[in-house]
């Protein structure tokens, strides 16, 4: 079956899906509003199904790939949030100490796509750790709708603190070289921006289409940043001019790229919003940026 792309959907349907994914409208709201855009043989339910993630189809690195070693690990949460649990992946063979990367998921927790991203980083010779923010509420439930609902119940103050703790775990990892980078997507991109305001020793931050901190908070950033935005992502892009002005005023080293014509979530290869060309370029830039700032 031919894989659908964003071009196969009416732009208004993609906007509705973005609102649905981010909790601005309910499933019922999406179905009701999308009904007017259905075509012969495809219902509103069919539209939603076509837009929803296909994890197995998109997987690049299998869970049992012999080139990496992966495990789920737990660490105490210092803010009374139970434990921090995440997916730790290393190259199966390496010598010396490796740079480390914290991977921060979207607003659905540690799903199979983010685990795949974490394995990809290990194949590029990093130690990568992806915490599951949903773990205090039982962990990623295996269903994207349920995950979004669970996400609303998180104490974000505690959750953000746990991500700071997770970065500290990587910094002190015996196999690590002491340099920590962070990459995140959507919600996770916003967390990467946040971590850059809170961790003076963060060695590199790569937010993909993430919400921006205030100008006051941005002035605290010491880490070099590589910032990716989707060209059609009006909701997130609206905050970029003020953020860029704050970064310039603070003398922060940053690179920013806007990928023309692509959707929010363009790096997520499990949905039709994925754009292969933009994602390939953004990921090459990301790995190059981490190599530059985390090694040596």
SEVEXPA-892340 format. One record per atom (N, C-alpha, C): x, y negated, z. Coordinates in pm, whole numbers, plus 50000, padded with zeros to 5 digits. Layout:
N
XYZ...
//
This chain:
296
500845011950000500005000050000500884987550000500564977949912501334965649903501174957550030502294952950081502264945250205501784931050178500834926350256500294913050237501254902450289501184890650227501974879250270501024867750303501564856750354500734845250389499984839950268500554841650149499904836650028498604844049995498394855550057497174863250033495984858250115496214848150201495164843350290494904828550268493664824550284493304810450277494044803050389494594791150361495314783650465494524781550593493204779750579492384777650699492304790350784492364801950719492374814550794493664815650875494764811550815496044811950887496034802451006495394790950990495274781551102494414787451213493334793951173492474800351273493224811451346494014819151273494784829951335495804824351433496424813151397497384806851488496684802651617495484797051605494734793051724494364805351808493984815951742493624828351811494814834151885495964834851817497174840451877497584832752001497374819651999497814811352111496704808452212495594815652199494554814752300493654802652291493714795252180492884783452166491454786952125491294798552062489954803652032489924818552066488744823652092488594837752126488554846252000488584859352021488424868551908487094865951837486044864251917484734861451859484764848351781485474838351835485584825551767486304826751634487354834951631488064837151505487144843751403486484854451445485634861951353484504853351298483914845251384482814836551341483294826151240484434820051268484944809451181485554814951052486124826851060486784832650943485804838850845484574841050890483594848050806483394841050672483474827750671483224820350548484344822150444485484827850490486624829450400486794843950353485844852350386485964866250344485744867350194486354877450136486204879949993485584893749975485274897149853484594909649823485304921549886484574928949968485124941150027485934939050153486064926450198486854923850319486034915750417485824920950536485064914150639485984905350724485384897650814486194889750907487044898950995486464910251035487244920151111488424925251028488184926950898489244931450809490344921050797489964908250793490964897550791491854898050915491214899551030491984899751154492904911851158492414923151113493244935151110494424933351016494194927050903495264924950805496334915450858495924906050943496864896250997497584901251122497094911651183497644916551310498934924451288499764925451391501084931751377501024946451335501984950251252502184964151210503594968051254503724972051379505044974151439505834985251370505214996651349505925007951291506395005051150505554998251074505874995150936507074985750926507204976551021508244966351013509544970151084509524980551164510694984051245511954985551158513014978951198514284979751125515254989651188515274990051321516204998851393515385008351479515495021151455514675030751529515075031051676514145035351759514385035651903515485045551941515735055451856516775065351887517985064051795518195052051740519335049751652520635052551729521495061451679522695065151754523735054051762523535043351689524505032451691524355023251813523245025051886523025016752005522645025552123522855020252242522345026752363521375016952428520185021852459519125013252512518525019452636518155010852731517505015652852516665004452911515715008252994514924998553069515534997153207515804984953246516474982453373515644972853456515854973253587515094964653677516034957253771515664945053802516424936753895515444929753988515844926754111514934919854203514584905854153513364901954176512954888154149513144880054275513944869554271514204861754393513064852454433511984852054354510894842754384509614850254422509774862554471508614870054516507724874854404508314877354288507544881754172507734896654146508064903854254508304918254239509674920854181509714926954063510974929753997510944924353855512144921753804512324918353664512664931253591511884934653493512164946653413512354942753269513354948553206513594945053068514314956052993514534953352867515124962852772516554958452746517504966652789518924963552777519524972252668520134965952567520674973352454522124969252429522964979352408524384977152382524784985052258525854980852192526394989352087526845002652148526665013552076527055026652131528555027452152529305020652067530765020652079531265006252072532045002552169532684989252164533884989352256534764979952232535954978652317536004964552372536614963052488536674949952551535334945652605535194932852628533954927252683533194919952573531894921652573531064916052467530274903852514529964894752422529044883752454527644889152476526834881852549525494886452585524434876552537523264882052505522164873752455520874877652528520224867652584518894869452644517854867552534516944877052520515904876552417514564873852486513884863452443512634859452509511474860952410510504868952449509394872652363508384861552345507394864452260506264855452239505274857052355504064852252338503104852352449502344865552460503024876552423502414889752438503294899252516504384894452572505254903252648506204911152560506824921152619507874928852552507244939552462506884935452343506254944752249507314951352161506934960952076507904968151994508724959251901508134948251854508884939251767510074932951839509844928251962510934921952037511994932352074511584944352103512564954952128513404957552003512784956951886513514958751761514524947351742514104935151769515014923651762516214925851854515964931151972517034933452070518024943752019517534954151955518424964151894519224958151779518614949251703519334942851592520534935051645520344928051755521444920451814522564929751858522214941251914523244950851955524054955651836523404957351721524134961651602525064950751550524814938351590525724927451556526774925351665526924935351752527984935851852527774925951967526534925152011526194917752133525534927552231525604924152358524764930752458523524922052472522364927852449521124920152447520154925352553519484916052618518554919452725517254911852703516144919352695514834913352674513924916352792513754907052885512834909352998511374909152952510534915753029509104915753005508434907053110507994895153071507354886153167506094892153226505494901753155504244907753202504464918753306505694922153336505944933253427505264931753563505244919653623504534918153752503044921253742502484921053621501064923853600500854937653537501884945953543501774959453488502554961853362503114951153303503924952653183503114951653055503814950952943503144950452813502194962252800500904959552772499894970352778499764978752652500554975752549500444983452426499364978452333498734967452366497664961552287497844946352290497914940152172498204925852165497114917252228495854920952209494764913252269494824913752421495024925752474495124927252619496344919752672497434919952596498654913052638498424898052649497734892252551497444877952555496594874452676495634882952706494774880252822495584881252951496424891252962497284892553080498174880353098498674875352987499624864252992499054852053064497744850253051497104838853115497184839753268497404851753321497444853653465498824851953526499814848953444501164847253497501304834153574502094834553680502534822353748503764817553673503594807453589504684803453500505884797753575505684792253692506824787553771507714799353808507084810053856507844822153891508424828753767507654829153660508124835553537509364828453484509324815353482510484807853432511704810053521511474810653650512574813253742513184827053716512334836853684512834850153656513684850453529513344842353432514184841753311515544835653343515574825953433516854820453477517674831253546517014839153631517694850153699518224860253598517444863253495517864872853393519114867953320519184855053295520394849553233521604851253325521364849853456522434851953553522894866453557521964875653540522324889853533523294892253418522994886453303523864888253187525224881853210525244870453272526524863553295527464871853382526874879653473527684887753565527764902453526527264905853409527304919653363528764924153345529164935353403530564939653395531084941053252530214945453161530654947353022530624934452942530054923853000529934911152929531164902452946531294892752857532444883652863532144870952941530974870453005530634858853086529934847753011529814849252878529134839152798527734844252763526744835752788525354839652768524694830252667524074836252566523234828752474521784832952495520874825252440519454828652451518764825852319517894835152279517084833252161515644836752196514704828752147513304831252178512394826652066511174831752069510244829751959508904824852012508434813651958507154807852000507214804752151506424811352234506554809552379508014810952421508674820952366510084823252400510984812052353510644805652241511424794052197511314782752297510104780952351509934770752455510734774152580510804787152614511594791352730513074788852705513564791252584514974788352554515254773452572514364765052523514534750652545514554747452694513674753952768513624751852913514924756552980515394768352944516634773553004517794764152980517824758052862518914748652831518904736552924517714733052975517634721653069518014725753211518004738853238518184743653376519514750653401520174755253296521414763053313522554755553244523354748053320524434740353258525464749053186525574761953228526574770653169526054778853051524794776853013524284783952896525174780652777525674791052710526684788852606526084786152469524824789852448524174787352319522684790252331521854781952270520424784052271519854783452130518994793052096518384793451963516864794951978516134783851983514674784651989514074785251849513234795351825512444796051703511084790151732510714779551663509404772951672508864772751814509694766951904509314766352045508914752452088508064751652189507674738552244508874731852308508814718652312509974710952353509834705652496510954703952566510904697752699510694682752687510414676352798510294661752798511654655552771511644643052736512894635952710513764635352835513124634152950513884633753076514594647053098513884658153075514494671253092515544673952985515284669752863516214672052752517574665552779517574654752855518834647852886519774656452969519264667253030520084676053113520814686753033520484688252906521004699352826522494697852799523224708652824524654709252795524964719152682524104728852663524344739652566524184734652423524994739752332524724737252190523464744652148522674738552061521404744152020521344745951868520704756651828520344758951688518824760451687518134751151624516694750051637516024752951503515084762451504514374766351382512904762251391512414755951285511004752251277510394756951145509104759951148508364763451027507754750850967507864749650836507434737350771505974733850788505094743950798503654741250807503134741150951504044741851047503664743451188503434729751254502314723551221502054709951268502014709151420501454719251483501284719151629502634717851701503584726051664504904725651729505764714251676505704711851546506574701751485506274687651535505074685551586504714672251634505634667651747506204677151821507074673451933508524671751895508884674551770510294674251731510904660151726510254649951671510914636851666511374631751803510524633051904510904628352038512024636952096511954650052070513004659052119514344655852053514324653851923515564650651854516164637551904515304627651927515794614851979516444616752115515844625152199516394627752332517714635252323517824644752232519074652252214520194642952167519864634252074520864624652025521304615252137520344610452213520664601052322521544607652427521354620652449522134627852550523444633252495523674631652367524914636652307524984651752297523824658152287523784672752277524204677152137525014687452130525394693352002524244702151953523684698951838522564706951789522554707351637521964718051586521624719351444520134722351440519424716251347517984718751336517624720951190516784730751167516354734051032514844735551028514244729450928512814731150902512694738950772512054750550777511944759350661510644756150588510784749750474509654744050402508634754750360507374751450382506294759650330505994772350406506684774950518506454787650588505614785350714505074796250764504164795950878504884797351011504254792051116504674795351252504734810551263505814815551321505984830051330506644836151208507294827951126507844833251000508924843751019509534844151137510574854351159510004867751202508744868051240508124880451288507684888951170508454899351142508194907251022507104917651039506334916751147505224926151166503894920551116503854907851077502594901751031502804894950896501704891850825501824885150695502394871050702502484865150820503084851950830504604852550809505154864550813506574866650789506984861450652508094854250647508664849650521510074855250510510274864550420511524871950415512734862850389512594853550298513714844850264514104835850380513094829350440513364820350553513904828050673513314839750699513754847750813515194852450796515544856750677516904861350650517914850150674517604838350620518504826950637518604822750783517454822050851517454817850991518224827851078518074840751049518774850851130520274850651103520674848750977522094847450946522694835551019521974824551020522434812651093522524815551243521554822951294521534826151437522734834551476523004845151402524154853751433525454845951420525574837851316526764829651300526964820051416525854814151462525904804651573526344811651702525794823451727526194830951845527674835551836528074839851719529484843751703530414832051732530034820351685530854808351704530944804251851529824805151923529764799552057529914809552171529794822352141529814832152249531074841052250531844840452145533044848852140534304840552163535334847052212536614840352230536694832152356
//
